[in-house]
């Protein structure tokens, strides 16, 4: 799973309680879309559930390649 639309303007994302057409949800939006930062950003709004799924997928991928990961980790320590 890839979450596209990040890193458009370089600003950070903020967690927002959103009410879109009567549907309440928690999303992450670029600060420049929430506040006047002087930057224009066209990045997408990301549902928090999608971030959770992407995080679990990344951890599972890391665990699946733990031998390679542990070798690199030991070299770096």
Secondary structure as GFF3:
##gff-version 3
##sequence-region A 1 77
A	DSSP	beta_strand	13	20	.	.	.	ID=ss1
A	DSSP	beta_strand	23	30	.	.	.	ID=ss2
A	DSSP	alpha_helix	31	34	.	.	.	ID=ss3
A	DSSP	beta_strand	46	47	.	.	.	ID=ss4
A	DSSP	alpha_helix	48	64	.	.	.	ID=ss5
A	DSSP	alpha_helix	66	76	.	.	.	ID=ss6
###
